[in-house]
């Protein structure tokens, strides 16, 4: 498994095809969403403007 750099928001803009497995792990059962780009992730560190999903 390769290492991901930056936030999910950035990864999706750049090279999401390279990181599909990692992105699957990050986005399955998300707890946070990004207020700026509306991506969802399990941890807020992956998002540029994280907001907890209720
Ligand atoms: Zn974002």
mmCIF file of the protein (N, C-alpha, C, O) and its ligand, coordinates in Angstrom:
data_MODEL
# 
_entry.id   MODEL 
# 
loop_
_entity.id 
_entity.type 
_entity.pdbx_number_of_molecules 
1 polymer     1 
2 non-polymer 1 
# 
_entity_poly.entity_id                      1 
_entity_poly.type                           'polypeptide(L)' 
_entity_poly.nstd_linkage                   no 
_entity_poly.nstd_monomer                   no 
_entity_poly.pdbx_seq_one_letter_code       
;(UNK)(UNK)(UNK)(UNK)(UNK)(UNK)(UNK)(UNK)(UNK)(UNK)(UNK)(UNK)(UNK)(UNK)(UNK)(UNK)
(UNK)(UNK)(UNK)(UNK)(UNK)(UNK)(UNK)(UNK)(UNK)(UNK)(UNK)(UNK)(UNK)(UNK)(UNK)(UNK)
(UNK)(UNK)(UNK)(UNK)(UNK)(UNK)(UNK)(UNK)(UNK)(UNK)(UNK)(UNK)(UNK)(UNK)(UNK)(UNK)
(UNK)(UNK)(UNK)(UNK)(UNK)(UNK)
;
_entity_poly.pdbx_seq_one_letter_code_can   XXXXXXXXXXXXXXXXXXXXXXXXXXXXXXXXXXXXXXXXXXXXXXXXXXXXXX 
_entity_poly.pdbx_strand_id                 A 
# 
loop_
_entity_poly_seq.entity_id 
_entity_poly_seq.num 
_entity_poly_seq.mon_id 
_entity_poly_seq.hetero 
1 1  UNK n 
1 2  UNK n 
1 3  UNK n 
1 4  UNK n 
1 5  UNK n 
1 6  UNK n 
1 7  UNK n 
1 8  UNK n 
1 9  UNK n 
1 10 UNK n 
1 11 UNK n 
1 12 UNK n 
1 13 UNK n 
1 14 UNK n 
1 15 UNK n 
1 16 UNK n 
1 17 UNK n 
1 18 UNK n 
1 19 UNK n 
1 20 UNK n 
1 21 UNK n 
1 22 UNK n 
1 23 UNK n 
1 24 UNK n 
1 25 UNK n 
1 26 UNK n 
1 27 UNK n 
1 28 UNK n 
1 29 UNK n 
1 30 UNK n 
1 31 UNK n 
1 32 UNK n 
1 33 UNK n 
1 34 UNK n 
1 35 UNK n 
1 36 UNK n 
1 37 UNK n 
1 38 UNK n 
1 39 UNK n 
1 40 UNK n 
1 41 UNK n 
1 42 UNK n 
1 43 UNK n 
1 44 UNK n 
1 45 UNK n 
1 46 UNK n 
1 47 UNK n 
1 48 UNK n 
1 49 UNK n 
1 50 UNK n 
1 51 UNK n 
1 52 UNK n 
1 53 UNK n 
1 54 UNK n 
# 
loop_
_struct_asym.id 
_struct_asym.entity_id 
A 1 
B 2 
# 
loop_
_chem_comp.id 
_chem_comp.type 
_chem_comp.mon_nstd_flag 
UNK 'L-peptide linking' . 
ZN  non-polymer         . 
# 
_pdbx_entity_nonpoly.entity_id   2 
_pdbx_entity_nonpoly.name        ? 
_pdbx_entity_nonpoly.comp_id     ZN 
# 
_pdbx_nonpoly_scheme.asym_id         B 
_pdbx_nonpoly_scheme.entity_id       2 
_pdbx_nonpoly_scheme.mon_id          ZN 
_pdbx_nonpoly_scheme.ndb_seq_num     1 
_pdbx_nonpoly_scheme.pdb_seq_num     101 
_pdbx_nonpoly_scheme.auth_seq_num    101 
_pdbx_nonpoly_scheme.pdb_mon_id      ZN 
_pdbx_nonpoly_scheme.auth_mon_id     ZN 
_pdbx_nonpoly_scheme.pdb_strand_id   A 
_pdbx_nonpoly_scheme.pdb_ins_code    . 
# 
loop_
_atom_site.group_PDB 
_atom_site.id 
_atom_site.type_symbol 
_atom_site.label_atom_id 
_atom_site.label_alt_id 
_atom_site.label_comp_id 
_atom_site.label_asym_id 
_atom_site.label_entity_id 
_atom_site.label_seq_id 
_atom_site.pdbx_PDB_ins_code 
_atom_site.Cartn_x 
_atom_site.Cartn_y 
_atom_site.Cartn_z 
_atom_site.occupancy 
_atom_site.B_iso_or_equiv 
_atom_site.pdbx_formal_charge 
_atom_site.auth_seq_id 
_atom_site.auth_comp_id 
_atom_site.auth_asym_id 
_atom_site.auth_atom_id 
_atom_site.pdbx_PDB_model_num 
ATOM   1   N  N  . UNK A 1 1  ? 0.827   -1.204 0.000   1.00 0.00 ? 1   UNK A N  1 
ATOM   2   C  CA . UNK A 1 1  ? 0.000   0.000  0.000   1.00 0.00 ? 1   UNK A CA 1 
ATOM   3   C  C  . UNK A 1 1  ? 0.861   1.254  0.000   1.00 0.00 ? 1   UNK A C  1 
ATOM   4   O  O  . UNK A 1 1  ? 1.679   1.446  0.900   1.00 0.00 ? 1   UNK A O  1 
ATOM   5   N  N  . UNK A 1 2  ? 0.690   2.075  -0.966  1.00 0.00 ? 2   UNK A N  1 
ATOM   6   C  CA . UNK A 1 2  ? 1.484   3.299  -1.030  1.00 0.00 ? 2   UNK A CA 1 
ATOM   7   C  C  . UNK A 1 2  ? 1.016   4.318  -0.014  1.00 0.00 ? 2   UNK A C  1 
ATOM   8   O  O  . UNK A 1 2  ? -0.076  4.221  0.545   1.00 0.00 ? 2   UNK A O  1 
ATOM   9   N  N  . UNK A 1 3  ? 1.872   5.294  0.208   1.00 0.00 ? 3   UNK A N  1 
ATOM   10  C  CA . UNK A 1 3  ? 1.515   6.340  1.162   1.00 0.00 ? 3   UNK A CA 1 
ATOM   11  C  C  . UNK A 1 3  ? 0.843   7.485  0.440   1.00 0.00 ? 3   UNK A C  1 
ATOM   12  O  O  . UNK A 1 3  ? 1.221   7.855  -0.671  1.00 0.00 ? 3   UNK A O  1 
ATOM   13  N  N  . UNK A 1 4  ? -0.146  8.030  1.085   1.00 0.00 ? 4   UNK A N  1 
ATOM   14  C  CA . UNK A 1 4  ? -0.849  9.155  0.503   1.00 0.00 ? 4   UNK A CA 1 
ATOM   15  C  C  . UNK A 1 4  ? -0.308  10.447 1.079   1.00 0.00 ? 4   UNK A C  1 
ATOM   16  O  O  . UNK A 1 4  ? -0.016  10.543 2.271   1.00 0.00 ? 4   UNK A O  1 
ATOM   17  N  N  . UNK A 1 5  ? -0.179  11.432 0.217   1.00 0.00 ? 5   UNK A N  1 
ATOM   18  C  CA . UNK A 1 5  ? 0.277   12.749 0.653   1.00 0.00 ? 5   UNK A CA 1 
ATOM   19  C  C  . UNK A 1 5  ? -0.871  13.729 0.557   1.00 0.00 ? 5   UNK A C  1 
ATOM   20  O  O  . UNK A 1 5  ? -1.684  13.667 -0.365  1.00 0.00 ? 5   UNK A O  1 
ATOM   21  N  N  . UNK A 1 6  ? -0.927  14.626 1.509   1.00 0.00 ? 6   UNK A N  1 
ATOM   22  C  CA . UNK A 1 6  ? -1.922  15.676 1.444   1.00 0.00 ? 6   UNK A CA 1 
ATOM   23  C  C  . UNK A 1 6  ? -3.308  15.196 1.832   1.00 0.00 ? 6   UNK A C  1 
ATOM   24  O  O  . UNK A 1 6  ? -3.465  14.115 2.399   1.00 0.00 ? 6   UNK A O  1 
ATOM   25  N  N  . UNK A 1 7  ? -4.285  15.982 1.532   1.00 0.00 ? 7   UNK A N  1 
ATOM   26  C  CA . UNK A 1 7  ? -5.654  15.673 1.889   1.00 0.00 ? 7   UNK A CA 1 
ATOM   27  C  C  . UNK A 1 7  ? -6.342  14.910 0.771   1.00 0.00 ? 7   UNK A C  1 
ATOM   28  O  O  . UNK A 1 7  ? -5.908  14.920 -0.381  1.00 0.00 ? 7   UNK A O  1 
ATOM   29  N  N  . UNK A 1 8  ? -7.406  14.263 1.139   1.00 0.00 ? 8   UNK A N  1 
ATOM   30  C  CA . UNK A 1 8  ? -8.223  13.555 0.153   1.00 0.00 ? 8   UNK A CA 1 
ATOM   31  C  C  . UNK A 1 8  ? -8.646  14.497 -0.968  1.00 0.00 ? 8   UNK A C  1 
ATOM   32  O  O  . UNK A 1 8  ? -8.681  14.117 -2.138  1.00 0.00 ? 8   UNK A O  1 
ATOM   33  N  N  . UNK A 1 9  ? -8.963  15.720 -0.592  1.00 0.00 ? 9   UNK A N  1 
ATOM   34  C  CA . UNK A 1 9  ? -9.386  16.724 -1.565  1.00 0.00 ? 9   UNK A CA 1 
ATOM   35  C  C  . UNK A 1 9  ? -8.314  16.935 -2.634  1.00 0.00 ? 9   UNK A C  1 
ATOM   36  O  O  . UNK A 1 9  ? -8.611  17.008 -3.826  1.00 0.00 ? 9   UNK A O  1 
ATOM   37  N  N  . UNK A 1 10 ? -7.072  17.031 -2.186  1.00 0.00 ? 10  UNK A N  1 
ATOM   38  C  CA . UNK A 1 10 ? -5.962  17.236 -3.117  1.00 0.00 ? 10  UNK A CA 1 
ATOM   39  C  C  . UNK A 1 10 ? -5.700  15.982 -3.940  1.00 0.00 ? 10  UNK A C  1 
ATOM   40  O  O  . UNK A 1 10 ? -5.462  16.057 -5.145  1.00 0.00 ? 10  UNK A O  1 
ATOM   41  N  N  . UNK A 1 11 ? -5.746  14.831 -3.281  1.00 0.00 ? 11  UNK A N  1 
ATOM   42  C  CA . UNK A 1 11 ? -5.470  13.567 -3.970  1.00 0.00 ? 11  UNK A CA 1 
ATOM   43  C  C  . UNK A 1 11 ? -6.483  13.342 -5.089  1.00 0.00 ? 11  UNK A C  1 
ATOM   44  O  O  . UNK A 1 11 ? -6.119  12.910 -6.183  1.00 0.00 ? 11  UNK A O  1 
ATOM   45  N  N  . UNK A 1 12 ? -7.721  13.627 -4.821  1.00 0.00 ? 12  UNK A N  1 
ATOM   46  C  CA . UNK A 1 12 ? -8.762  13.406 -5.824  1.00 0.00 ? 12  UNK A CA 1 
ATOM   47  C  C  . UNK A 1 12 ? -8.596  14.335 -7.023  1.00 0.00 ? 12  UNK A C  1 
ATOM   48  O  O  . UNK A 1 12 ? -8.946  13.983 -8.149  1.00 0.00 ? 12  UNK A O  1 
ATOM   49  N  N  . UNK A 1 13 ? -8.062  15.513 -6.767  1.00 0.00 ? 13  UNK A N  1 
ATOM   50  C  CA . UNK A 1 13 ? -7.824  16.439 -7.881  1.00 0.00 ? 13  UNK A CA 1 
ATOM   51  C  C  . UNK A 1 13 ? -6.660  15.968 -8.739  1.00 0.00 ? 13  UNK A C  1 
ATOM   52  O  O  . UNK A 1 13 ? -6.647  16.171 -9.953  1.00 0.00 ? 13  UNK A O  1 
ATOM   53  N  N  . UNK A 1 14 ? -5.683  15.338 -8.098  1.00 0.00 ? 14  UNK A N  1 
ATOM   54  C  CA . UNK A 1 14 ? -4.447  15.019 -8.809  1.00 0.00 ? 14  UNK A CA 1 
ATOM   55  C  C  . UNK A 1 14 ? -4.417  13.603 -9.388  1.00 0.00 ? 14  UNK A C  1 
ATOM   56  O  O  . UNK A 1 14 ? -4.557  13.422 -10.598 1.00 0.00 ? 14  UNK A O  1 
ATOM   57  N  N  . UNK A 1 15 ? -4.236  12.610 -8.534  1.00 0.00 ? 15  UNK A N  1 
ATOM   58  C  CA . UNK A 1 15 ? -3.970  11.267 -9.067  1.00 0.00 ? 15  UNK A CA 1 
ATOM   59  C  C  . UNK A 1 15 ? -4.791  10.190 -8.357  1.00 0.00 ? 15  UNK A C  1 
ATOM   60  O  O  . UNK A 1 15 ? -4.232  9.236  -7.815  1.00 0.00 ? 15  UNK A O  1 
ATOM   61  N  N  . UNK A 1 16 ? -6.073  10.340 -8.359  1.00 0.00 ? 16  UNK A N  1 
ATOM   62  C  CA . UNK A 1 16 ? -6.912  9.391  -7.621  1.00 0.00 ? 16  UNK A CA 1 
ATOM   63  C  C  . UNK A 1 16 ? -6.892  7.996  -8.230  1.00 0.00 ? 16  UNK A C  1 
ATOM   64  O  O  . UNK A 1 16 ? -7.177  7.022  -7.533  1.00 0.00 ? 16  UNK A O  1 
ATOM   65  N  N  . UNK A 1 17 ? -6.563  7.877  -9.505  1.00 0.00 ? 17  UNK A N  1 
ATOM   66  C  CA . UNK A 1 17 ? -6.555  6.545  -10.118 1.00 0.00 ? 17  UNK A CA 1 
ATOM   67  C  C  . UNK A 1 17 ? -5.421  5.678  -9.598  1.00 0.00 ? 17  UNK A C  1 
ATOM   68  O  O  . UNK A 1 17 ? -5.536  4.454  -9.540  1.00 0.00 ? 17  UNK A O  1 
ATOM   69  N  N  . UNK A 1 18 ? -4.322  6.327  -9.220  1.00 0.00 ? 18  UNK A N  1 
ATOM   70  C  CA . UNK A 1 18 ? -3.176  5.605  -8.667  1.00 0.00 ? 18  UNK A CA 1 
ATOM   71  C  C  . UNK A 1 18 ? -3.470  5.048  -7.281  1.00 0.00 ? 18  UNK A C  1 
ATOM   72  O  O  . UNK A 1 18 ? -2.849  4.074  -6.856  1.00 0.00 ? 18  UNK A O  1 
ATOM   73  N  N  . UNK A 1 19 ? -4.410  5.658  -6.580  1.00 0.00 ? 19  UNK A N  1 
ATOM   74  C  CA . UNK A 1 19 ? -4.590  5.370  -5.157  1.00 0.00 ? 19  UNK A CA 1 
ATOM   75  C  C  . UNK A 1 19 ? -5.973  4.808  -4.834  1.00 0.00 ? 19  UNK A C  1 
ATOM   76  O  O  . UNK A 1 19 ? -6.507  5.046  -3.751  1.00 0.00 ? 19  UNK A O  1 
ATOM   77  N  N  . UNK A 1 20 ? -6.536  4.079  -5.754  1.00 0.00 ? 20  UNK A N  1 
ATOM   78  C  CA . UNK A 1 20 ? -7.917  3.650  -5.534  1.00 0.00 ? 20  UNK A CA 1 
ATOM   79  C  C  . UNK A 1 20 ? -8.124  2.846  -4.261  1.00 0.00 ? 20  UNK A C  1 
ATOM   80  O  O  . UNK A 1 20 ? -9.097  3.066  -3.541  1.00 0.00 ? 20  UNK A O  1 
ATOM   81  N  N  . UNK A 1 21 ? -7.219  1.915  -3.974  1.00 0.00 ? 21  UNK A N  1 
ATOM   82  C  CA . UNK A 1 21 ? -7.393  1.082  -2.771  1.00 0.00 ? 21  UNK A CA 1 
ATOM   83  C  C  . UNK A 1 21 ? -7.293  1.903  -1.501  1.00 0.00 ? 21  UNK A C  1 
ATOM   84  O  O  . UNK A 1 21 ? -8.101  1.751  -0.584  1.00 0.00 ? 21  UNK A O  1 
ATOM   85  N  N  . UNK A 1 22 ? -6.300  2.770  -1.455  1.00 0.00 ? 22  UNK A N  1 
ATOM   86  C  CA . UNK A 1 22 ? -6.146  3.630  -0.290  1.00 0.00 ? 22  UNK A CA 1 
ATOM   87  C  C  . UNK A 1 22 ? -7.366  4.526  -0.123  1.00 0.00 ? 22  UNK A C  1 
ATOM   88  O  O  . UNK A 1 22 ? -7.861  4.731  0.986   1.00 0.00 ? 22  UNK A O  1 
ATOM   89  N  N  . UNK A 1 23 ? -7.833  5.049  -1.237  1.00 0.00 ? 23  UNK A N  1 
ATOM   90  C  CA . UNK A 1 23 ? -8.994  5.935  -1.156  1.00 0.00 ? 23  UNK A CA 1 
ATOM   91  C  C  . UNK A 1 23 ? -10.239 5.185  -0.709  1.00 0.00 ? 23  UNK A C  1 
ATOM   92  O  O  . UNK A 1 23 ? -11.070 5.731  0.016   1.00 0.00 ? 23  UNK A O  1 
ATOM   93  N  N  . UNK A 1 24 ? -10.367 3.946  -1.134  1.00 0.00 ? 24  UNK A N  1 
ATOM   94  C  CA . UNK A 1 24 ? -11.490 3.127  -0.663  1.00 0.00 ? 24  UNK A CA 1 
ATOM   95  C  C  . UNK A 1 24 ? -11.454 2.992  0.851   1.00 0.00 ? 24  UNK A C  1 
ATOM   96  O  O  . UNK A 1 24 ? -12.477 3.137  1.520   1.00 0.00 ? 24  UNK A O  1 
ATOM   97  N  N  . UNK A 1 25 ? -10.261 2.710  1.393   1.00 0.00 ? 25  UNK A N  1 
ATOM   98  C  CA . UNK A 1 25 ? -10.107 2.551  2.838   1.00 0.00 ? 25  UNK A CA 1 
ATOM   99  C  C  . UNK A 1 25 ? -10.455 3.839  3.574   1.00 0.00 ? 25  UNK A C  1 
ATOM   100 O  O  . UNK A 1 25 ? -11.051 3.806  4.651   1.00 0.00 ? 25  UNK A O  1 
ATOM   101 N  N  . UNK A 1 26 ? -10.085 4.955  2.997   1.00 0.00 ? 26  UNK A N  1 
ATOM   102 C  CA . UNK A 1 26 ? -10.305 6.256  3.633   1.00 0.00 ? 26  UNK A CA 1 
ATOM   103 C  C  . UNK A 1 26 ? -11.767 6.693  3.560   1.00 0.00 ? 26  UNK A C  1 
ATOM   104 O  O  . UNK A 1 26 ? -12.244 7.417  4.434   1.00 0.00 ? 26  UNK A O  1 
ATOM   105 N  N  . UNK A 1 27 ? -12.469 6.259  2.531   1.00 0.00 ? 27  UNK A N  1 
ATOM   106 C  CA . UNK A 1 27 ? -13.811 6.794  2.300   1.00 0.00 ? 27  UNK A CA 1 
ATOM   107 C  C  . UNK A 1 27 ? -14.941 5.822  2.658   1.00 0.00 ? 27  UNK A C  1 
ATOM   108 O  O  . UNK A 1 27 ? -16.118 6.155  2.519   1.00 0.00 ? 27  UNK A O  1 
ATOM   109 N  N  . UNK A 1 28 ? -14.576 4.622  3.119   1.00 0.00 ? 28  UNK A N  1 
ATOM   110 C  CA . UNK A 1 28 ? -15.610 3.688  3.545   1.00 0.00 ? 28  UNK A CA 1 
ATOM   111 C  C  . UNK A 1 28 ? -16.034 4.031  4.977   1.00 0.00 ? 28  UNK A C  1 
ATOM   112 O  O  . UNK A 1 28 ? -15.182 4.234  5.841   1.00 0.00 ? 28  UNK A O  1 
ATOM   113 N  N  . UNK A 1 29 ? -17.316 4.094  5.225   1.00 0.00 ? 29  UNK A N  1 
ATOM   114 C  CA . UNK A 1 29 ? -17.866 4.516  6.514   1.00 0.00 ? 29  UNK A CA 1 
ATOM   115 C  C  . UNK A 1 29 ? -17.298 5.850  6.994   1.00 0.00 ? 29  UNK A C  1 
ATOM   116 O  O  . UNK A 1 29 ? -16.708 5.915  8.072   1.00 0.00 ? 29  UNK A O  1 
ATOM   117 N  N  . UNK A 1 30 ? -17.465 6.890  6.224   1.00 0.00 ? 30  UNK A N  1 
ATOM   118 C  CA . UNK A 1 30 ? -16.869 8.184  6.586   1.00 0.00 ? 30  UNK A CA 1 
ATOM   119 C  C  . UNK A 1 30 ? -17.518 8.797  7.814   1.00 0.00 ? 30  UNK A C  1 
ATOM   120 O  O  . UNK A 1 30 ? -18.716 8.640  8.050   1.00 0.00 ? 30  UNK A O  1 
ATOM   121 N  N  . UNK A 1 31 ? -16.692 9.506  8.598   1.00 0.00 ? 31  UNK A N  1 
ATOM   122 C  CA . UNK A 1 31 ? -17.170 10.208 9.797   1.00 0.00 ? 31  UNK A CA 1 
ATOM   123 C  C  . UNK A 1 31 ? -17.125 11.723 9.611   1.00 0.00 ? 31  UNK A C  1 
ATOM   124 O  O  . UNK A 1 31 ? -17.746 12.469 10.367  1.00 0.00 ? 31  UNK A O  1 
ATOM   125 N  N  . UNK A 1 32 ? -16.387 12.166 8.601   1.00 0.00 ? 32  UNK A N  1 
ATOM   126 C  CA . UNK A 1 32 ? -16.227 13.597 8.365   1.00 0.00 ? 32  UNK A CA 1 
ATOM   127 C  C  . UNK A 1 32 ? -16.480 13.917 6.905   1.00 0.00 ? 32  UNK A C  1 
ATOM   128 O  O  . UNK A 1 32 ? -16.284 13.079 6.024   1.00 0.00 ? 32  UNK A O  1 
ATOM   129 N  N  . UNK A 1 33 ? -16.917 15.138 6.664   1.00 0.00 ? 33  UNK A N  1 
ATOM   130 C  CA . UNK A 1 33 ? -17.028 15.589 5.287   1.00 0.00 ? 33  UNK A CA 1 
ATOM   131 C  C  . UNK A 1 33 ? -16.357 16.944 5.160   1.00 0.00 ? 33  UNK A C  1 
ATOM   132 O  O  . UNK A 1 33 ? -16.192 17.672 6.139   1.00 0.00 ? 33  UNK A O  1 
ATOM   133 N  N  . UNK A 1 34 ? -15.967 17.269 3.914   1.00 0.00 ? 34  UNK A N  1 
ATOM   134 C  CA . UNK A 1 34 ? -15.267 18.519 3.676   1.00 0.00 ? 34  UNK A CA 1 
ATOM   135 C  C  . UNK A 1 34 ? -16.273 19.596 3.276   1.00 0.00 ? 34  UNK A C  1 
ATOM   136 O  O  . UNK A 1 34 ? -17.079 19.418 2.363   1.00 0.00 ? 34  UNK A O  1 
ATOM   137 N  N  . UNK A 1 35 ? -16.197 20.719 3.991   1.00 0.00 ? 35  UNK A N  1 
ATOM   138 C  CA . UNK A 1 35 ? -17.130 21.816 3.693   1.00 0.00 ? 35  UNK A CA 1 
ATOM   139 C  C  . UNK A 1 35 ? -16.801 22.488 2.377   1.00 0.00 ? 35  UNK A C  1 
ATOM   140 O  O  . UNK A 1 35 ? -17.672 23.084 1.743   1.00 0.00 ? 35  UNK A O  1 
ATOM   141 N  N  . UNK A 1 36 ? -15.522 22.392 1.954   1.00 0.00 ? 36  UNK A N  1 
ATOM   142 C  CA . UNK A 1 36 ? -15.111 23.065 0.727   1.00 0.00 ? 36  UNK A CA 1 
ATOM   143 C  C  . UNK A 1 36 ? -15.391 22.197 -0.497  1.00 0.00 ? 36  UNK A C  1 
ATOM   144 O  O  . UNK A 1 36 ? -15.978 22.669 -1.471  1.00 0.00 ? 36  UNK A O  1 
ATOM   145 N  N  . UNK A 1 37 ? -14.970 20.923 -0.451  1.00 0.00 ? 37  UNK A N  1 
ATOM   146 C  CA . UNK A 1 37 ? -15.072 20.107 -1.668  1.00 0.00 ? 37  UNK A CA 1 
ATOM   147 C  C  . UNK A 1 37 ? -16.121 18.996 -1.555  1.00 0.00 ? 37  UNK A C  1 
ATOM   148 O  O  . UNK A 1 37 ? -16.351 18.267 -2.520  1.00 0.00 ? 37  UNK A O  1 
ATOM   149 N  N  . UNK A 1 38 ? -16.758 18.861 -0.387  1.00 0.00 ? 38  UNK A N  1 
ATOM   150 C  CA . UNK A 1 38 ? -17.833 17.881 -0.204  1.00 0.00 ? 38  UNK A CA 1 
ATOM   151 C  C  . UNK A 1 38 ? -17.373 16.440 -0.355  1.00 0.00 ? 38  UNK A C  1 
ATOM   152 O  O  . UNK A 1 38 ? -18.175 15.560 -0.671  1.00 0.00 ? 38  UNK A O  1 
ATOM   153 N  N  . UNK A 1 39 ? -16.087 16.193 -0.132  1.00 0.00 ? 39  UNK A N  1 
ATOM   154 C  CA . UNK A 1 39 ? -15.609 14.818 -0.054  1.00 0.00 ? 39  UNK A CA 1 
ATOM   155 C  C  . UNK A 1 39 ? -15.870 14.283 1.344   1.00 0.00 ? 39  UNK A C  1 
ATOM   156 O  O  . UNK A 1 39 ? -16.030 15.047 2.295   1.00 0.00 ? 39  UNK A O  1 
ATOM   157 N  N  . UNK A 1 40 ? -15.912 12.950 1.458   1.00 0.00 ? 40  UNK A N  1 
ATOM   158 C  CA . UNK A 1 40 ? -16.123 12.342 2.766   1.00 0.00 ? 40  UNK A CA 1 
ATOM   159 C  C  . UNK A 1 40 ? -14.973 11.392 3.090   1.00 0.00 ? 40  UNK A C  1 
ATOM   160 O  O  . UNK A 1 40 ? -14.425 10.733 2.207   1.00 0.00 ? 40  UNK A O  1 
ATOM   161 N  N  . UNK A 1 41 ? -14.617 11.336 4.384   1.00 0.00 ? 41  UNK A N  1 
ATOM   162 C  CA . UNK A 1 41 ? -13.494 10.500 4.791   1.00 0.00 ? 41  UNK A CA 1 
ATOM   163 C  C  . UNK A 1 41 ? -13.659 10.044 6.235   1.00 0.00 ? 41  UNK A C  1 
ATOM   164 O  O  . UNK A 1 41 ? -14.452 10.601 6.994   1.00 0.00 ? 41  UNK A O  1 
ATOM   165 N  N  . UNK A 1 42 ? -12.885 9.011  6.600   1.00 0.00 ? 42  UNK A N  1 
ATOM   166 C  CA . UNK A 1 42 ? -12.983 8.457  7.948   1.00 0.00 ? 42  UNK A CA 1 
ATOM   167 C  C  . UNK A 1 42 ? -12.324 9.358  8.978   1.00 0.00 ? 42  UNK A C  1 
ATOM   168 O  O  . UNK A 1 42 ? -12.734 9.373  10.139  1.00 0.00 ? 42  UNK A O  1 
ATOM   169 N  N  . UNK A 1 43 ? -11.294 10.119 8.565   1.00 0.00 ? 43  UNK A N  1 
ATOM   170 C  CA . UNK A 1 43 ? -10.572 10.983 9.506   1.00 0.00 ? 43  UNK A CA 1 
ATOM   171 C  C  . UNK A 1 43 ? -10.489 12.396 8.967   1.00 0.00 ? 43  UNK A C  1 
ATOM   172 O  O  . UNK A 1 43 ? -10.398 12.617 7.759   1.00 0.00 ? 43  UNK A O  1 
ATOM   173 N  N  . UNK A 1 44 ? -10.523 13.357 9.894   1.00 0.00 ? 44  UNK A N  1 
ATOM   174 C  CA . UNK A 1 44 ? -10.543 14.745 9.432   1.00 0.00 ? 44  UNK A CA 1 
ATOM   175 C  C  . UNK A 1 44 ? -9.222  15.175 8.830   1.00 0.00 ? 44  UNK A C  1 
ATOM   176 O  O  . UNK A 1 44 ? -9.170  16.159 8.092   1.00 0.00 ? 44  UNK A O  1 
ATOM   177 N  N  . UNK A 1 45 ? -8.150  14.453 9.133   1.00 0.00 ? 45  UNK A N  1 
ATOM   178 C  CA . UNK A 1 45 ? -6.857  14.834 8.553   1.00 0.00 ? 45  UNK A CA 1 
ATOM   179 C  C  . UNK A 1 45 ? -6.840  14.723 7.028   1.00 0.00 ? 45  UNK A C  1 
ATOM   180 O  O  . UNK A 1 45 ? -5.972  15.303 6.376   1.00 0.00 ? 45  UNK A O  1 
ATOM   181 N  N  . UNK A 1 46 ? -7.769  13.999 6.469   1.00 0.00 ? 46  UNK A N  1 
ATOM   182 C  CA . UNK A 1 46 ? -7.815  13.841 5.013   1.00 0.00 ? 46  UNK A CA 1 
ATOM   183 C  C  . UNK A 1 46 ? -8.543  14.978 4.312   1.00 0.00 ? 46  UNK A C  1 
ATOM   184 O  O  . UNK A 1 46 ? -8.525  15.068 3.085   1.00 0.00 ? 46  UNK A O  1 
ATOM   185 N  N  . UNK A 1 47 ? -9.168  15.825 5.072   1.00 0.00 ? 47  UNK A N  1 
ATOM   186 C  CA . UNK A 1 47 ? -10.002 16.868 4.470   1.00 0.00 ? 47  UNK A CA 1 
ATOM   187 C  C  . UNK A 1 47 ? -9.449  18.254 4.762   1.00 0.00 ? 47  UNK A C  1 
ATOM   188 O  O  . UNK A 1 47 ? -8.866  18.490 5.820   1.00 0.00 ? 47  UNK A O  1 
ATOM   189 N  N  . UNK A 1 48 ? -9.637  19.176 3.808   1.00 0.00 ? 48  UNK A N  1 
ATOM   190 C  CA . UNK A 1 48 ? -9.103  20.524 4.015   1.00 0.00 ? 48  UNK A CA 1 
ATOM   191 C  C  . UNK A 1 48 ? -10.004 21.347 4.926   1.00 0.00 ? 48  UNK A C  1 
ATOM   192 O  O  . UNK A 1 48 ? -9.520  22.187 5.685   1.00 0.00 ? 48  UNK A O  1 
ATOM   193 N  N  . UNK A 1 49 ? -11.318 21.110 4.856   1.00 0.00 ? 49  UNK A N  1 
ATOM   194 C  CA . UNK A 1 49 ? -12.253 21.807 5.762   1.00 0.00 ? 49  UNK A CA 1 
ATOM   195 C  C  . UNK A 1 49 ? -13.175 20.772 6.398   1.00 0.00 ? 49  UNK A C  1 
ATOM   196 O  O  . UNK A 1 49 ? -14.360 20.713 6.067   1.00 0.00 ? 49  UNK A O  1 
ATOM   197 N  N  . UNK A 1 50 ? -12.653 19.970 7.293   1.00 0.00 ? 50  UNK A N  1 
ATOM   198 C  CA . UNK A 1 50 ? -13.430 18.867 7.840   1.00 0.00 ? 50  UNK A CA 1 
ATOM   199 C  C  . UNK A 1 50 ? -14.599 19.324 8.712   1.00 0.00 ? 50  UNK A C  1 
ATOM   200 O  O  . UNK A 1 50 ? -14.526 20.325 9.426   1.00 0.00 ? 50  UNK A O  1 
ATOM   201 N  N  . UNK A 1 51 ? -15.654 18.564 8.625   1.00 0.00 ? 51  UNK A N  1 
ATOM   202 C  CA . UNK A 1 51 ? -16.835 18.811 9.439   1.00 0.00 ? 51  UNK A CA 1 
ATOM   203 C  C  . UNK A 1 51 ? -17.395 17.446 9.814   1.00 0.00 ? 51  UNK A C  1 
ATOM   204 O  O  . UNK A 1 51 ? -17.507 16.569 8.958   1.00 0.00 ? 51  UNK A O  1 
ATOM   205 N  N  . UNK A 1 52 ? -17.744 17.257 11.065  1.00 0.00 ? 52  UNK A N  1 
ATOM   206 C  CA . UNK A 1 52 ? -18.237 15.953 11.486  1.00 0.00 ? 52  UNK A CA 1 
ATOM   207 C  C  . UNK A 1 52 ? -19.600 15.673 10.880  1.00 0.00 ? 52  UNK A C  1 
ATOM   208 O  O  . UNK A 1 52 ? -20.475 16.539 10.853  1.00 0.00 ? 52  UNK A O  1 
ATOM   209 N  N  . UNK A 1 53 ? -19.768 14.441 10.389  1.00 0.00 ? 53  UNK A N  1 
ATOM   210 C  CA . UNK A 1 53 ? -21.065 14.035 9.876   1.00 0.00 ? 53  UNK A CA 1 
ATOM   211 C  C  . UNK A 1 53 ? -21.928 13.599 11.053  1.00 0.00 ? 53  UNK A C  1 
ATOM   212 O  O  . UNK A 1 53 ? -21.488 12.843 11.919  1.00 0.00 ? 53  UNK A O  1 
ATOM   213 N  N  . UNK A 1 54 ? -23.162 14.089 11.068  1.00 0.00 ? 54  UNK A N  1 
ATOM   214 C  CA . UNK A 1 54 ? -24.041 13.723 12.185  1.00 0.00 ? 54  UNK A CA 1 
ATOM   215 C  C  . UNK A 1 54 ? -24.706 12.389 11.932  1.00 0.00 ? 54  UNK A C  1 
ATOM   216 O  O  . UNK A 1 54 ? -25.482 11.917 12.763  1.00 0.00 ? 54  UNK A O  1 
HETATM 217 ZN ZN . ZN  B 2 .  ? -11.619 19.606 0.940   1.00 0.00 ? 101 ZN  A ZN 1 
# 
